[in-house]
Amino acid sequence: MKIAVVTDDGQTVSQHFGRAAHYLVFTVEDGAITGTELRDKAGHRQFAAEGHHDHDHEHGHDHQHGQGHGFGPGPDRKHKRMIESITDCEAVLVRGMGRGAYLAMESAKIKPIVTDIPTAEDAVKAFISGDIVDHTEKLH
């Protein structure tokens, strides 16, 4: 099984899914970590550099219809690009993300987990042991 962790430095779990530059992908066999791989992740920086940064459209705010942050055609396309490099993973661990990104992960059959564990390896070990808590109250 493979578990992705959103990271900027290759060691800690990033506080924001959309802004993180990388995924640290852990390979787990027989309940033990057997390898890691750092993969690039599309995010807000790349989208802004491509000229796709209009605040209301970037975040897909649709407060009139109760959807809020991260919904709509623009965010949906961006979420798909962010997910492309981890389609072989069972789960993704983050310390913060928007509800739209969370639901996009679920749609891609990748279990999103918002954790309060700051270290990537510790978070993965908690996932493996079943001790990790999904803090969905931190979704924005």
Stockholm file with secondary structure:
# STOCKHOLM 1.0

chainA/1-140         MKIAVVTDDGQTVSQHFGRAAHYLVFTVEDGAITGTELRDKAGHRQFAAEGHHDHDHEHGHDHQHGQGHGFGPGPDRKHKRMIESITDCEAVLVRGMGRGAYLAMESAKIKPIVTDIPTAEDAVKAFISGDIVDHTEKLH
#=GR chainA/1-140 SS CEEEEEESSSSBCCSCTTTCCEEEEEEEETTEEEEEEEEECCCHHHHHHTTCCCHHHHHTCCGGGTCCTTCSHHHHHHHHHHHGGGTTCSEEEESCCCHHHHHHHHHTTCEEEECCCCBHHHHHHHHHHTCCCCCGGGCC
#=GC SS_cons         CEEEEEESSSSBCCSCTTTCCEEEEEEEETTEEEEEEEEECCCHHHHHHTTCCCHHHHHTCCGGGTCCTTCSHHHHHHHHHHHGGGTTCSEEEESCCCHHHHHHHHHTTCEEEECCCCBHHHHHHHHHHTCCCCCGGGCC
//
